[in-house]
Amino acid sequence: MLIREERRNRFQAAILVLILSGIIGNLFGVFLGAVLPEGSLHDFLSKSKAFGLDPPLSVDLWIVSVSIGFNVKLNSCGLLFMFLGLIFYKKA
């Protein structure tokens, strides 16, 4: 059982690294997009892609209405930081 718990903890830590590095990378990309002058590099860094459930999934049960949805917005720096975060996590 100890091996399963260790694997689960490592998986949870990897997911946390992915989420945090994605957030930091997106913030860095937005900052660079605001600082850089107009051009191809600015367009590459400031453009982001959103995906998820849009519109959210809704279930109406007469008494209760439930809506479930999520939306993830990533830019190129976010993807780069996520990749680098996983590499550094694997080496640690």
C-alpha angles and dihedrals in degrees: 000000000000091000091054092050091049091051091048091050091050091049092049091048091050091051090049091050090050093050096044095045090048091053093047091046093050091050090048091049092050090049093049091046090055095046101043121081121247114286144095095301091051091050092048094051099039098046114095135183122220123201136168139084107336113193098025120247109261129195119189114198098176093249100039130030118201126194122189124185147133136190127199120199118194134174129192094269090051091054091046092050091048090052092047091045091056092047092051091045092053091050094049 
